[in-house]
Amino acid sequence: MINKIGTRLLTVTFALGLMAQTLKAQYIGLDGNLEDIRNDNTSGNGSLLSTGTIFSVGSFGNRNAAQVDALFSGATDSASFGSLLQANYISAFTQSTTTLGVALGDNTSNYSYAADLPGGIGANDYVYAVFAQATGSGDYRMGIFAAATYNGLGVAGSQIRFNLTELGSNLMNLSTDYAGTSGGPGAIAVGTGSLGGVSSNGFYLGTALSNTAPVPEPSAASLIILGGTALVALRRLRKNV
């Protein structure tokens, strides 16, 4: 019995080790510069995205931008918008801005993955950035943007999915040069007005209100931590056998 437990522990430990090595094979991040993400469609400093704005990258399933726009078109108030958000959006990571106008992401602070995605997100799901800015009255002002490819002329092409083979770069560029100077995915506005927009001033939040903000799903990394805790418990059990 002890030998069987030891063999299982070795197998699980080896599997967890492989997961830890492959987690950083890819990640999704946001690249938004100081002057480029705004509360509204104006160029003044007072329009820069407020600090404390929640931002995330995640999935609305296999819905394209037009379908996401249509999904929320029936929301009549912040409660119905929040219900739709909770029922249809899964966040791969969620953070908040700490500097005026900035929503930066990288492989240290954002979600890393290889073949395994957060629970509920499939490889063929489209990539979205969702912003939620507290209004002070219990609601959040929303902004939803989709990742897309761009050609050399700065013209948006197809939307990008979480599939690793589609991600030539792991940064969704949310700058005035929204074609993405690094050659990676840029972003497009979902809908017009209510869910946000983009112009020569940069990306800006929409007018839609939600009574809830995106909530992060448990990452594979946290599952590894839980797995490690379980291993410790099993080792203690083995010593006591």
C-alpha positions in Angstrom: 0.0 0.0 0.0 2.8 2.4 0.9 4.6 1.6 -2.4 1.4 2.4 -4.3 1.0 5.8 -2.6 4.6 6.6 -3.3 4.2 5.8 -7.0 1.1 7.9 -7.2 2.9 10.8 -5.5 5.8 10.5 -8.0 3.4 10.6 -10.9 1.4 13.6 -9.6 4.6 15.4 -8.8 6.0 14.9 -12.3 2.8 16.0 -13.9 2.7 19.2 -11.7 6.3 19.8 -12.6 5.5 19.7 -16.3 2.6 22.1 -15.9 4.8 24.6 -14.0 7.3 24.5 -16.9 4.7 25.1 -19.6 2.5 27.7 -17.9 4.6 30.6 -19.2 4.5 29.4 -22.8 2.0 32.2 -23.6 0.1 34.9 -21.9 -2.5 37.6 -22.7 -1.8 41.1 -21.7 -2.9 44.7 -22.3 -0.6 47.4 -23.7 -2.2 50.8 -23.0 -0.1 54.0 -22.9 -0.6 57.0 -20.7 -2.4 59.2 -23.3 -4.3 56.4 -24.9 -7.1 55.0 -22.6 -9.7 57.6 -21.7 -12.9 58.2 -19.9 -14.5 59.9 -22.9 -13.7 60.8 -26.5 -11.7 64.0 -25.8 -7.9 64.7 -25.7 -7.6 66.7 -22.5 -5.7 65.4 -19.5 -8.9 65.4 -17.5 -10.2 62.6 -19.8 -7.5 60.1 -19.0 -8.8 56.8 -17.6 -9.3 57.2 -13.9 -7.1 55.3 -11.4 -8.8 52.3 -9.8 -10.6 51.3 -13.0 -11.0 47.5 -13.1 -9.7 45.9 -16.3 -9.6 42.3 -17.4 -9.0 40.1 -20.4 -11.3 37.2 -21.0 -14.0 35.5 -23.1 -17.6 35.9 -24.2 -17.3 32.4 -25.6 -17.3 32.1 -29.4 -19.3 35.3 -29.9 -17.8 37.8 -32.3 -17.9 41.6 -31.7 -21.2 42.1 -33.4 -22.8 39.3 -31.3 -21.4 40.7 -28.1 -22.9 44.1 -29.0 -26.2 42.4 -29.7 -26.0 40.5 -26.4 -26.0 43.7 -24.4 -28.3 45.7 -26.6 -31.3 44.3 -24.7 -30.0 45.5 -21.3 -32.4 48.1 -19.9 -30.6 49.0 -16.7 -27.4 48.3 -14.8 -28.9 45.2 -13.1 -29.8 43.5 -16.4 -26.4 44.4 -17.9 -24.7 43.0 -14.8 -26.7 39.8 -15.1 -25.7 39.4 -18.8 -22.0 40.1 -17.9 -22.0 37.5 -15.1 -23.7 34.9 -17.2 -21.6 35.3 -20.4 -18.1 36.7 -19.5 -15.2 34.7 -18.1 -12.1 36.6 -17.0 -8.7 35.1 -17.5 -7.2 37.8 -15.2 -8.6 40.9 -13.5 -6.7 43.9 -12.2 -7.1 47.6 -11.6 -5.3 50.7 -12.9 -2.8 52.3 -10.5 -1.8 55.2 -12.6 -4.0 57.8 -14.4 -4.7 56.5 -18.0 -2.6 53.4 -17.7 -3.6 49.7 -18.1 -0.4 47.8 -18.7 0.0 44.0 -18.7 2.9 41.6 -19.0 3.8 38.0 -18.2 4.6 38.7 -14.6 1.3 40.3 -13.6 -1.1 38.8 -16.1 -2.4 35.3 -16.9 0.1 32.8 -18.3 -1.0 29.6 -19.9 0.0 26.9 -22.3 -2.6 24.4 -23.5 -4.7 24.9 -20.4 -7.0 27.9 -20.1 -9.0 29.2 -17.2 -12.1 27.1 -16.5 -14.8 27.8 -19.1 -12.6 29.4 -21.7 -12.0 27.4 -24.9 -9.1 27.7 -27.4 -11.6 28.9 -30.0 -13.0 31.7 -27.8 -12.4 35.3 -28.9 -10.2 37.5 -26.8 -11.8 40.6 -25.2 -10.7 43.4 -22.8 -13.4 44.6 -20.4 -13.1 47.8 -18.3 -15.3 48.7 -15.4 -15.1 52.1 -13.7 -16.9 52.7 -10.4 -19.4 55.5 -10.6 -19.6 56.1 -6.9 -23.3 55.1 -6.8 -22.8 51.3 -6.8 -22.6 50.9 -10.6 -19.7 50.5 -13.1 -19.3 52.4 -16.3 -18.3 49.8 -19.0 -15.9 49.5 -21.9 -15.6 46.4 -24.0 -13.0 45.9 -26.7 -12.1 42.9 -28.9 -8.6 41.8 -30.0 -8.0 41.7 -33.8 -5.3 41.3 -36.4 -4.1 44.3 -38.4 -2.4 44.5 -41.7 0.5 46.7 -42.6 -1.9 49.6 -43.6 -3.5 49.5 -40.2 -6.7 47.9 -41.3 -8.4 45.5 -38.9 -8.8 41.9 -40.1 -10.2 38.9 -38.2 -10.7 38.7 -34.5 -8.2 36.8 -32.5 -9.0 33.7 -30.4 -7.2 32.2 -27.4 -5.8 29.5 -29.7 -2.0 29.7 -29.3 -1.4 29.3 -33.0 -3.4 32.6 -33.6 -1.4 34.7 -31.1 1.5 36.0 -33.0 2.1 38.3 -30.1 0.6 38.2 -26.6 -0.3 41.9 -26.2 -3.6 43.5 -27.1 -2.5 47.1 -28.1 -4.9 49.7 -26.6 -3.0 52.8 -27.9 -3.8 55.5 -30.4 -1.8 53.5 -32.9 -4.3 50.7 -32.4 -3.0 48.7 -35.3 -0.3 47.6 -32.9 3.2 48.8 -33.7 4.7 45.6 -32.3 2.9 43.6 -34.9 0.8 41.8 -32.4 -3.0 42.0 -31.9 -4.6 45.4 -31.8 -8.1 46.1 -30.6 -11.4 47.1 -32.0 -14.4 48.8 -30.2 -17.4 46.6 -29.7 -20.5 48.4 -30.8 -20.7 52.2 -30.9 -21.1 54.4 -27.9 -22.7 52.2 -25.2 -19.9 49.7 -25.0 -17.0 52.1 -25.8 -15.3 53.5 -28.8 -12.0 54.4 -30.5 -10.9 57.5 -32.4 -7.8 59.6 -32.9 -8.0 60.4 -29.2 -7.6 56.8 -28.3 -9.9 54.2 -26.7 -12.6 55.4 -24.4 -15.2 53.9 -22.1 -18.9 53.6 -23.2 -22.0 54.9 -21.5 -23.5 51.5 -20.5 -23.7 50.8 -16.7 -23.4 47.5 -14.9 -24.1 46.7 -11.3 -21.2 44.2 -11.3 -17.6 44.1 -12.5 -15.5 41.2 -14.0 -14.4 38.6 -11.4 -11.2 36.5 -12.2 -11.5 32.8 -12.5 -9.0 30.5 -10.5 -5.9 30.2 -12.6 -3.9 27.1 -13.4 -1.2 28.5 -11.2 -3.5 28.6 -8.2 -4.5 25.0 -8.9 -0.8 24.0 -8.8 -0.6 25.7 -5.4 -3.6 23.7 -4.2 -2.0 20.5 -5.7 1.2 21.2 -3.8 -0.8 21.6 -0.6 -2.4 18.2 -1.3 0.9 16.6 -1.8 2.2 17.8 1.5 -0.9 16.4 3.2 -0.4 13.0 1.4 3.3 12.9 2.5 2.3 13.5 6.1 -0.3 10.7 5.7 2.4 8.4 4.3 4.7 9.1 7.3 2.0 8.2 9.7 1.1 4.9 7.9 
